[in-house]
Amino acid sequence: MATVWVLVLVTAELCLARAGPVPTFKPTTTWKGCDIGRFKSLSPRELEAFKKAKDALENSLKNWSCGSRLFPKNRELSQLQVWERPVALEAELALTLKVLETMADRSHGGILDQPLHMLRHIRSELQACVSAQPTAGPQPRGLLHHWLHRLHEASKKESQGCLEASVLFNLFRLLKKDLECVASGDLCV
């Protein structure tokens, strides 16, 4: 009788294995066309270009004040679900690019060429990751929704000076901590 039960269990297991993997509710980080693992750490040369631009631009900031912290210190991408992190970082990059491009247009052009090129490249890779997620997935809510809303509203509510200062002061956090977190996938804690 025990032999019969073993055969029944093995047969049932084989049938389930042939059925294929059960889809999960939330997408994983191995989306087709998504290769951001190479951004876990930027090269010293790339970081130096960002440092030079940041230093030069910080000196040009004049009389800025912000109604709220656009990038709060207690904001950690690791607080989000793995599938939400690229979405949040892509939104943060979009605002950063918009602000830095405005600054470049105003007279800081040359110093921002390499950083803007790199940020555009990172954003295009992130957009591939975000668009590769299943569209039937969950809609942003909770903490992700709050962060996306805050970034969206910032360009409407905050002064240009506040946006510039916030983006510049957040730049290395974005490049080192946030980008590394997204590139690390499940390993970000």
Phi and psi in degrees as a GROMACS rama.xvg file:
@    title "Ramachandran Plot"
@    xaxis  label "Phi"
@    yaxis  label "Psi"
@TYPE xy
-63.3576  -35.7757  ALA-2
-63.7925  -37.9406  THR-3
-63.942  -44.3938  VAL-4
-64.4914  -38.5098  TRP-5
-63.0536  -43.786  VAL-6
-62.8873  -40.9424  LEU-7
-63.0451  -45.1796  VAL-8
-64.9591  -42.7282  LEU-9
-64.3749  -42.6555  VAL-10
-62.6412  -44.0593  THR-11
-63.2796  -41.4426  ALA-12
-63.6734  -42.7829  GLU-13
-64.2558  -38.48  LEU-14
-64.4297  -42.5845  CYS-15
-66.5372  -38.2851  LEU-16
-64.7711  -36.3782  ALA-17
-72.3439  -22.5544  ARG-18
-68.1189  -18.6283  ALA-19
95.3324  172.323  GLY-20
-68.7864  146.977  PRO-21
-81.6802  125.693  VAL-22
-63.8764  142.27  PRO-23
-92.0947  162.332  THR-24
-68.2965  -39.7247  PHE-25
-110.813  138.837  LYS-26
-65.0462  156.538  PRO-27
-94.7564  -178.463  THR-28
-89.5221  2.4622  THR-29
-100.624  52.827  THR-30
-71.8496  143.772  TRP-31
-64.6708  133.161  LYS-32
84.2791  5.56647  GLY-33
-109.425  107.945  CYS-34
-133.33  76.2932  ASP-35
-106.858  3.88212  ILE-36
-58.4648  -26.6903  GLY-37
-69.8554  -10.7258  ARG-38
-95.3236  13.8149  PHE-39
-56.2293  -34.9267  LYS-40
-148.926  133.205  SER-41
-83.8654  157.436  LEU-42
-69.6316  155.375  SER-43
-56.506  -36.1535  PRO-44
-63.5971  -43.0121  ARG-45
-66.3292  -43.3842  GLU-46
-63.649  -36.3222  LEU-47
-64.2018  -39.4057  GLU-48
-62.2802  -39.9762  ALA-49
-67.1714  -39.9205  PHE-50
-63.708  -44.0884  LYS-51
-60.9025  -45.1615  LYS-52
-64.1889  -46.0466  ALA-53
-60.5117  -47.308  LYS-54
-60.3803  -44.8307  ASP-55
-65.2138  -40.7088  ALA-56
-75.2493  -34.4909  LEU-57
-61.5819  -36.3234  GLU-58
-66.063  -23.7086  ASN-59
-90.7009  -7.16268  SER-60
-68.3707  132.977  LEU-61
-129.336  141.346  LYS-62
29.0512  75.7968  ASN-63
-118.548  146.584  TRP-64
-148.074  147.919  SER-65
-120.075  142.927  CYS-66
-72.982  -27.9134  GLY-67
-152.807  166.995  SER-68
-81.2719  115.848  ARG-69
-67.3913  -39.1474  LEU-70
-121.165  84.6488  PHE-71
-60.2158  147.242  PRO-72
-63.3132  -30.6297  LYS-73
-84.7796  4.58808  ASN-74
-80.1562  119.266  ARG-75
-127.74  126.466  GLU-76
-61.6069  -25.5844  LEU-77
-65.2892  -15.743  SER-78
-73.1101  -18.4473  GLN-79
-89.702  161.852  LEU-80
-69.5672  155.215  GLN-81
-55.4837  -42.2063  VAL-82
-70.3037  -20.3051  TRP-83
-83.6686  -24.7806  GLU-84
-60.4821  -46.7919  ARG-85
-63.2839  -32.2845  PRO-86
-64.5671  -47.0533  VAL-87
-65.1975  -44.0011  ALA-88
-66.866  -37.4352  LEU-89
-63.0464  -40.2853  GLU-90
-66.2968  -40.3755  ALA-91
-64.5742  -41.5343  GLU-92
-65.3864  -38.4796  LEU-93
-60.1484  -46.6149  ALA-94
-66.1232  -42.6437  LEU-95
-59.7095  -45.778  THR-96
-62.8837  -43.9106  LEU-97
-58.6543  -45.4736  LYS-98
-69.2567  -46.1856  VAL-99
-66.7363  -35.1155  LEU-100
-64.9175  -38.0068  GLU-101
-63.9699  -41.7452  THR-102
-65.1588  -40.2003  MET-103
-64.2106  -39.0898  ALA-104
-64.5584  -29.4478  ASP-105
-79.3777  -19.7786  ARG-106
153.467  -3.46456  SER-107
-98.14  12.4236  HIS-108
-32.7594  -67.3896  GLY-109
-58.126  -40.5833  GLY-110
-67.0771  -22.9876  ILE-111
-98.3106  -3.2522  LEU-112
-56.3538  -55.4259  ASP-113
-66.4507  -45.9045  GLN-114
-60.3596  -40.9968  PRO-115
-65.2617  -39.6501  LEU-116
-60.3365  -46.0022  HIS-117
-65.7389  -44.0892  MET-118
-63.4248  -38.7568  LEU-119
-64.2616  -39.7219  ARG-120
-64.8643  -46.5114  HIS-121
-60.6866  -43.624  ILE-122
-63.5558  -40.3652  ARG-123
-64.2875  -37.3296  SER-124
-65.5533  -41.88  GLU-125
-65.4306  -39.2604  LEU-126
-61.5058  -36.1518  GLN-127
-63.9012  -37.9385  ALA-128
-68.6617  -45.0569  CYS-129
-66.8409  -42.3056  VAL-130
-73.6736  -18.8277  SER-131
-80.3344  -10.749  ALA-132
-70.6273  146.853  GLN-133
-58.1622  133.177  PRO-134
-72.5717  -18.8027  THR-135
-82.1546  2.74788  ALA-136
-65.988  175.191  GLY-137
-66.9049  148.078  PRO-138
-79.6396  149.665  GLN-139
-56.2553  133.235  PRO-140
-152.157  173.392  ARG-141
63.9773  -134.474  GLY-142
-62.7428  -42.7623  LEU-143
-60.3606  -46.3452  LEU-144
-59.0717  -42.7667  HIS-145
-61.1657  -45.6367  HIS-146
-65.8607  -44.2883  TRP-147
-62.64  -42.4586  LEU-148
-63.1848  -43.2403  HIS-149
-61.1789  -43.9675  ARG-150
-66.3109  -40.3704  LEU-151
-64.8525  -43.2247  HIS-152
-74.1752  -24.7436  GLU-153
-58.0332  -43.1483  ALA-154
-68.3411  -19.2148  SER-155
-88.6025  -36.9893  LYS-156
-96.206  -30.3507  LYS-157
-95.2058  153.216  GLU-158
-70.1701  160.982  SER-159
-61.0106  -38.683  GLN-160
-61.9934  -40.8906  GLY-161
-65.0775  -44.8224  CYS-162
-60.2797  -44.7889  LEU-163
-62.6004  -47.6129  GLU-164
-62.8187  -44.3174  ALA-165
-61.7037  -45.0689  SER-166
-65.1377  -44.2899  VAL-167
-65.028  -42.9086  LEU-168
-70.529  -21.3345  PHE-169
-95.3732  -7.15397  ASN-170
-56.954  -47.9743  LEU-171
-74.4269  -27.4205  PHE-172
-64.7372  -43.0328  ARG-173
-60.5709  -48.0134  LEU-174
-71.3056  -36.905  LEU-175
-98.0382  -52.9703  LYS-176
-84.5833  -53.5658  LYS-177
-69.0457  -45.826  ASP-178
-64.2698  -42.046  LEU-179
-63.0318  -39.3998  GLU-180
-61.5669  -48.2591  CYS-181
-64.8095  -42.068  VAL-182
-67.5349  -24.3171  ALA-183
-83.8284  -12.2203  SER-184
59.1009  -124.49  GLY-185
-65.4222  -16.8453  ASP-186
-84.4243  -6.8135  LEU-187
-75.6777  123.722  CYS-188
